[in-house]
């Protein structure tokens, strides 16, 4: 059964090299910020187990069902690692200045998942990652 809690927002842990440095900027250019959002809010997600995400070798962030994390990144190439302890996804992507990329991570089961879980006590959940640009 899925939780019906309000999604909580988590600050994405970025490596020090990706932290924005605004000390030398006199004019704030908010419309050119590049953002990456990772959410676990898809309706087909089974709502079980955590999904662990790591952007560019930064700290691991654990997502439960309903969680969303957003972080500002520098334009250019990045590496997103996502896993649910059984299945791993490694995504290489580029983000342009002013672009907002959203990754939707989903833990899904097959028709036999709950039967196997009932007999063995656990069953594999398959990991899916969808990417979309939100200019």
N, C-alpha and C positions, 0 to 999 in steps of 0.2 A: 504494500500500500504506500502511496506517495505522500510525502509531507506537503501540507498546504501553507507553509510558512512564507513570510515575506522574504524575498531574496535579500541576502546580505551582501554588502559591497566590501571587497577586500582590496587592499593596496597591493599591487603586483610588485614583487621584489625584483629589482633590476640590478645587474652588475654595476659596479661603480663607474665603469667606462661609458655606460649608457645614461647615467644620471644627467639631466639637463643642467647646463651652466649658463645662468642668465646674468651673471655679474657684469659682463662687458656690453650688454645690450641696453641701449637707451630707449628703444621703441619696442613695445611688446607686440609680438605678432601671433596672437592666439589662433588666427585662421590658418597658420602654417604648421601648427603642432601635428605631429604624427602620433597616432594612438593605436594601441592594440588592446582589444577586449577579448577575453576568453570567458565563455558562459557555459553553464550546465543547466539550461532551462528548457531543453527540448521536450515536447510532450511524450515522445516515445522512449525517453530514458527510463530505465526501470527503477531508478532512485536508490539503488543499492551500491555499496562500496564507494570508496573515494577515488577520484581521478587526480593524479599528481602531474602538474605542469611545471616546466622550467624553460625560461626564455634566455637564450644566449649564455648559458652556463650560470645563471643567477641562482638564487635560493629556490628550493622547491616550494610550490604553493599547492596545498591540498584543497580540492573542490568537492563539496558535497552537493547533492541535488539541490538546485535553486540558487547556487552561488554564481557570482559574476565578479571578475577582476578586470580592471582597466589600468593600463600604464602608458606613460609617454615614452616613446623611443625615438632615436635618431633615424632620419631617413637612410635607407640603404638595405643591405642584406642582413637577415636574422635567421636564427635557428630555434625552433620550438620543439621541445621534447614532451610528449604526453604519454602517460601509461596508467593502467589500472592494476598493476602488479602482475598481470598475465600477458597482456598485449601492449606493445610499444609502437608509437608512431613518431617518426622524425620528419619534421617539415622544414624545408628551407624556403624562405619567402623574402620578397622585397617590399618595402613600403616607401611611398613617395611623400614629399613634403605636403602636409595638409590632408593626407589620407588617413582614414580610420578603418583598420581591418578588424573584422570580428571572426573569431574561431568559436564554433559551437561543438562542444565535446559531448558524446553520447555513449552511455553504457547500455547496450541492448542484449536481449536474450533471444534465443531461438524457441521454436515451438516445444522443444523437449527440455528446456532449461529448468523449469520448475519441477518437472518429474524427476530429473536427475538430482536436483537439490533436495527433494523430499526423500529419496532413497539414500544418497551419499552424504547429505548434510551440506553440500556446496556444489556449485556448477559454474562453468565458465561464463563470463559476461564479455561480450565482444565490444571493442572500442571503435568508434567512428568519429572522425573529425571533419567538419565542414567549414569552409572558409568563404567569407563574402566581404566585399568592400562597401563601406558606408561613407562615401564622399560626402 
